[in-house]
Amino acid sequence: MQLKNNMKNLFPKSMSKRNWVNSLVTITLFVVVVSFLFHEGTKKTVTLSLNGEEQLVRTHASTVKDIFQELELDLQTQDYLSPSGDSAVYHDMKVRWREAKQVSFDIGKETQQLMTTAETVEEFLRKQKIKIGDHDELSHDLKDKIEENMTISLDQAFAWTLVDGLNDQEVWSTSITVADFLKQHNIKLKKDDRIEPALNTTLVKGASVTIIRVEKVTDVLEETKDFAVETRKDEDLTTGTEEVIQEGEEGLIEKTYEIVMENEKEISRELISEKTVKESKNEVVSVGTKVVADVSRGTKATQTASEGTEMYVSSTAYTSYCNGCSGITTTGINLKANPNVKVIAVDPSVIPLGSEVYVEGYGYAIAADTGGAVKGNKIDVFIPTQEEAYRWGNRRVLITVLP
């Protein structure tokens, strides 16, 4: 009772009930403010770097992870956070956080879905431990910023060999077709050029591409045309004697060839036209047929002059195994089955097929074959072996076409 009276004495008796309430409210506010100031005063100041943007926070959080919970920010395991989420919070602490972004990474034929905290394409590739070569093709600039759901493509170049005509070089490219590579490097193919492999082939590491440069040129040559020797019986000349009554003269033929060159090397030669510039002039020889009596024996010598047409011709040799040869003559003789047969190839307009011909240095033969290069006063003698054919070479011989 005494305490109650003492409390009443603390306030003037004139204080109204309303003043009492105001005083109580004031005291309460004071307590709240003091408590708030105490609460705020015990907070720690932390500097946050969130995706590169800094902000200052005051917090009672015990750990770094608690700070993010207060800020209602979700932490992912792929995010960059320093220090770690379990680290204790202290005053003036600095925390760095960078949110991981999803990136689609195409390299070669493989596509990867990755989460990364890299800020640039360059940093992303460095984190993937990938170095960019001078010839690689990258879809973005190295300084480009990483964006959410970004697609980055990398075609890595590799070495392979390009043989262009006589030039052999190592080149670098990505997995593109042969045609695309030629277009990129402005390498032109002419109409007759060949390329291996085909233009639609996709290049791979260690591949080899060969371009065969084909050129067709024209070559004009002048060749002599041998003259023929005509024999005429002369009853005024003694048997066994001969007399040239007209000297022979060689003619001149202009031949035009189409030559196919591959990488500057002659591959084939085809006669496309032939023109006589000068006609040959036959040699005329009188052959004696006069019979002279043999006085010492009292008998007559009845020697008969050789009959037939003689002429000088250009001769070469061939075998049944030459390039493009079938082994069967124009008249059907199988040279492979009959290697010892005596056969010559002729121009039928000069020596009829089937004729028996005596060839100087070769013997009696049958005109049983023809050839694309056997024109005019020219023959090709059949010889069983290549070695003997080479030895025969190209020689001028006297032949007799028997009747």
VENKANOR-V268560 format. One record per pair of residues at least 12 apart in sequence whose ideal C-beta (glycine too) atoms are under 8 Angstrom apart, sorted by the first residue. I is the first residue (numbers start at 0). J is the second residue. D is the distance in whole Angstrom. If there is no record, write none. Layout:
{{I J D} {I J D}}
This chain:
{{39 57 7} {41 59 7} {42 57 4} {42 58 6} {42 59 6} {43 57 7} {43 58 6} {43 59 8} {43 88 6} {43 89 6} {43 90 4} {43 91 8} {43 92 7} {44 56 8} {44 57 5} {44 90 6} {44 91 6} {44 92 8} {45 57 7} {45 58 6} {45 66 6} {45 88 6} {45 91 8} {45 92 5} {45 93 8} {45 94 6} {46 91 7} {46 92 7} {46 93 5} {46 94 7} {47 66 7} {47 94 5} {47 96 7} {48 93 7} {48 94 7} {48 95 4} {48 96 7} {49 72 8} {49 96 5} {50 96 7} {50 97 6} {50 98 6} {51 97 7} {51 118 8} {56 70 7} {58 88 7} {60 88 5} {61 87 7} {61 88 6} {62 84 6} {62 85 6} {62 86 6} {62 87 6} {62 88 6} {63 80 7} {63 82 6} {63 83 7} {63 84 5} {63 85 7} {63 86 5} {63 88 6} {63 94 6} {64 84 4} {64 85 7} {65 88 7} {66 88 7} {66 94 7} {67 84 7} {67 96 7} {72 96 8} {74 96 8} {75 98 7} {75 99 6} {75 114 8} {77 99 4} {77 114 4} {77 115 8} {77 116 7} {78 96 6} {78 97 7} {78 98 6} {78 99 5} {78 116 7} {79 95 7} {79 96 7} {79 97 4} {79 99 7} {79 116 4} {80 94 8} {80 95 7} {80 96 5} {81 94 7} {81 95 5} {81 96 8} {82 94 7} {97 116 5} {97 118 8} {98 116 7} {99 114 4} {99 115 6} {99 116 5} {100 114 7} {100 115 6} {100 116 8} {100 145 6} {100 146 7} {100 147 5} {100 148 8} {100 149 7} {101 113 7} {101 114 6} {101 147 6} {101 148 6} {102 114 8} {102 115 5} {102 123 7} {102 145 6} {102 148 8} {102 149 5} {102 150 8} {102 151 6} {103 148 7} {103 149 7} {103 150 4} {103 151 7} {104 127 7} {104 150 8} {104 151 5} {104 153 8} {105 138 8} {105 150 7} {105 151 7} {105 152 4} {105 153 7} {106 129 8} {106 152 8} {106 153 5} {106 155 7} {107 154 8} {107 155 7} {107 174 8} {113 127 8} {115 145 6} {117 145 5} {118 144 7} {118 145 6} {119 141 7} {119 142 6} {119 143 7} {119 144 6} {119 145 6} {120 137 8} {120 139 5} {120 140 7} {120 141 5} {120 142 7} {120 143 5} {120 145 7} {120 151 6} {121 141 4} {121 142 7} {122 145 8} {123 145 6} {123 151 7} {124 141 8} {124 153 8} {129 153 7} {131 153 8} {132 155 7} {132 156 6} {132 171 8} {133 156 8} {133 171 8} {134 156 3} {134 171 4} {134 172 7} {134 173 8} {135 153 6} {135 154 7} {135 155 5} {135 156 5} {135 173 7} {136 153 7} {136 154 4} {136 156 7} {136 173 5} {137 151 8} {137 152 7} {137 153 5} {138 150 7} {138 151 6} {138 152 4} {138 153 7} {139 151 6} {154 173 4} {154 174 7} {155 173 7} {156 171 5} {156 172 6} {156 173 5} {157 171 7} {157 172 7} {157 173 8} {157 203 8} {157 204 4} {157 205 8} {158 170 7} {158 171 6} {158 204 7} {158 205 7} {159 171 8} {159 172 7} {159 202 6} {159 203 8} {159 204 7} {159 205 6} {159 206 4} {159 207 7} {159 208 7} {160 206 7} {160 207 4} {160 208 7} {161 207 8} {161 208 5} {161 210 8} {162 207 7} {162 208 7} {162 209 4} {162 210 7} {163 186 7} {163 210 5} {163 212 8} {164 210 6} {164 211 8} {164 212 4} {164 262 5} {164 263 7} {165 262 6} {165 263 7} {172 202 6} {173 202 8} {174 201 6} {174 202 6} {174 203 7} {175 201 7} {175 202 6} {176 198 7} {176 199 6} {176 200 6} {176 201 6} {176 202 7} {177 194 7} {177 196 7} {177 197 7} {177 198 5} {177 199 7} {177 200 5} {177 202 7} {177 208 6} {178 198 4} {178 199 7} {180 202 6} {180 208 8} {181 198 8} {186 210 8} {188 210 7} {189 212 7} {189 213 7} {189 214 8} {191 213 4} {191 214 7} {191 215 7} {192 210 6} {192 211 6} {192 212 6} {192 213 5} {193 210 8} {193 211 4} {193 213 6} {194 208 7} {194 209 7} {194 210 5} {194 211 7} {195 208 7} {195 209 5} {195 211 8} {196 208 7} {211 261 6} {211 262 6} {212 261 7} {212 262 6} {212 263 8} {213 259 7} {213 260 7} {213 261 6} {214 259 8} {214 260 5} {214 263 8} {215 257 6} {215 258 7} {215 259 6} {215 260 7} {216 257 8} {216 258 5} {216 260 6} {217 255 6} {217 256 7} {217 257 6} {217 258 7} {217 271 8} {218 255 7} {218 256 5} {218 258 5} {218 268 7} {219 253 6} {219 254 7} {219 255 5} {219 256 8} {220 253 8} {220 254 5} {220 256 7} {221 251 6} {221 252 7} {221 253 5} {221 254 8} {221 276 7} {222 251 8} {222 252 5} {222 254 6} {223 249 5} {223 250 7} {223 251 6} {223 252 8} {224 249 6} {224 250 3} {224 251 7} {224 252 5} {224 275 7} {224 277 8} {224 278 8} {224 279 5} {224 375 6} {224 376 6} {225 249 6} {225 279 7} {225 310 7} {225 311 5} {225 312 6} {225 313 6} {225 375 8} {225 376 4} {225 377 8} {225 395 7} {226 247 4} {226 248 6} {226 249 6} {226 250 7} {226 279 4} {226 280 6} {226 281 5} {226 282 6} {226 310 8} {226 311 7} {226 376 7} {227 247 8} {227 279 7} {227 281 5} {227 282 7} {227 308 8} {227 310 4} {227 311 7} {227 376 6} {228 247 7} {228 281 7} {228 282 5} {228 283 8} {228 284 6} {228 308 8} {228 309 5} {228 310 5} {228 311 6} {228 397 7} {229 281 5} {229 282 7} {229 283 5} {229 284 7} {229 308 7} {229 309 8} {230 284 5} {230 285 8} {230 286 5} {230 307 8} {230 308 7} {230 309 6} {231 244 8} {231 283 7} {231 284 7} {231 285 5} {231 286 7} {232 285 8} {232 286 6} {232 288 5} {232 304 6} {233 285 4} {233 286 6} {233 287 6} {233 288 7} {233 289 8} {234 287 8} {234 288 5} {234 289 6} {235 287 8} {235 289 6} {236 285 6} {236 286 7} {236 287 3} {236 288 7} {236 289 6} {237 287 5} {237 289 5} {237 291 6} {238 287 5} {238 288 6} {238 289 6} {238 290 6} {238 291 7} {238 300 7} {238 302 5} {238 303 8} {238 304 6} {239 287 6} {239 302 7} {240 286 8} {240 287 4} {241 284 5} {241 285 7} {241 286 5} {241 287 7} {242 284 7} {242 285 5} {242 287 8} {243 282 7} {243 283 7} {243 284 5} {243 285 8} {244 283 5} {244 284 7} {244 285 5} {245 280 8} {245 281 7} {245 282 6} {245 283 4} {246 280 8} {246 282 6} {247 279 7} {247 280 6} {247 281 6} {247 282 3} {247 311 8} {248 279 6} {248 280 4} {249 279 6} {250 275 7} {250 276 8} {250 277 5} {250 278 5} {250 279 3} {250 280 8} {251 275 8} {251 276 4} {251 277 4} {252 273 6} {252 274 7} {252 275 6} {252 276 7} {252 375 7} {253 273 7} {253 274 5} {253 275 8} {253 276 5} {254 270 6} {254 272 7} {254 273 5} {254 274 8} {255 270 7} {255 271 6} {255 272 4} {255 273 7} {255 274 8} {256 268 5} {256 269 6} {256 270 6} {256 271 7} {257 269 5} {257 271 5} {270 371 7} {270 372 7} {273 374 7} {279 376 7} {281 310 8} {284 309 8} {286 304 5} {286 305 8} {287 304 7} {288 303 8} {288 304 5} {290 302 7} {305 399 7} {306 401 8} {306 402 6} {307 357 8} {307 399 4} {307 400 6} {307 401 5} {307 402 6} {308 399 7} {308 400 5} {309 397 6} {309 398 7} {309 399 5} {309 400 8} {310 376 6} {310 397 7} {310 398 6} {310 400 7} {311 376 7} {311 395 6} {311 396 7} {311 397 6} {311 398 8} {312 376 5} {312 377 6} {312 378 5} {312 395 7} {312 396 6} {312 398 6} {313 376 7} {313 377 5} {313 378 8} {313 393 7} {313 394 8} {313 395 6} {314 358 7} {314 377 7} {314 378 5} {314 379 7} {314 380 6} {314 391 8} {314 393 7} {314 394 6} {314 395 7} {314 396 5} {315 377 8} {315 378 8} {315 379 5} {315 380 8} {315 391 7} {315 392 8} {315 393 5} {316 379 7} {316 380 5} {316 381 8} {316 382 5} {316 387 7} {316 388 4} {316 389 8} {316 391 4} {316 392 8} {317 344 7} {317 370 8} {317 379 5} {317 380 8} {317 381 6} {317 382 7} {317 388 6} {318 381 7} {318 382 6} {318 383 7} {318 384 7} {318 385 6} {318 388 5} {319 334 4} {319 335 5} {319 338 7} {319 381 7} {319 383 8} {320 335 8} {320 385 7} {328 342 6} {328 344 8} {328 367 5} {328 368 4} {329 344 8} {329 352 7} {329 367 7} {329 368 5} {329 369 5} {330 352 6} {330 353 7} {330 367 4} {330 368 7} {332 365 8} {332 367 5} {332 368 8} {334 381 6} {338 383 4} {339 383 7} {340 365 8} {340 381 7} {341 361 7} {341 362 6} {341 363 6} {341 364 4} {341 365 7} {341 381 7} {342 364 6} {342 365 6} {342 367 5} {342 368 6} {342 380 8} {342 381 4} {343 356 6} {343 358 7} {343 361 8} {343 364 5} {343 365 7} {343 366 6} {343 367 8} {343 368 7} {343 378 5} {343 379 7} {343 380 5} {343 381 7} {344 366 8} {344 368 4} {344 369 6} {344 370 5} {344 373 5} {344 378 7} {344 379 4} {344 380 8} {344 381 7} {345 366 5} {345 368 8} {345 369 7} {345 373 6} {345 378 6} {345 379 8} {346 369 7} {346 373 6} {346 374 5} {346 375 6} {346 376 8} {346 377 7} {347 369 6} {349 375 6} {349 376 6} {350 366 5} {350 378 8} {350 400 6} {351 366 7} {352 366 6} {352 367 7} {352 369 7} {353 365 7} {353 366 6} {353 367 7} {354 366 4} {354 400 5} {354 401 7} {355 400 8} {355 401 5} {356 378 8} {356 398 5} {356 399 7} {356 400 5} {356 401 7} {357 398 6} {357 399 4} {357 401 7} {358 378 7} {358 380 6} {358 396 6} {358 398 5} {359 396 4} {359 397 5} {359 398 7} {360 394 8} {360 396 6} {361 380 5} {361 396 7} {364 380 7} {364 381 8} {368 381 7} {378 398 7}}
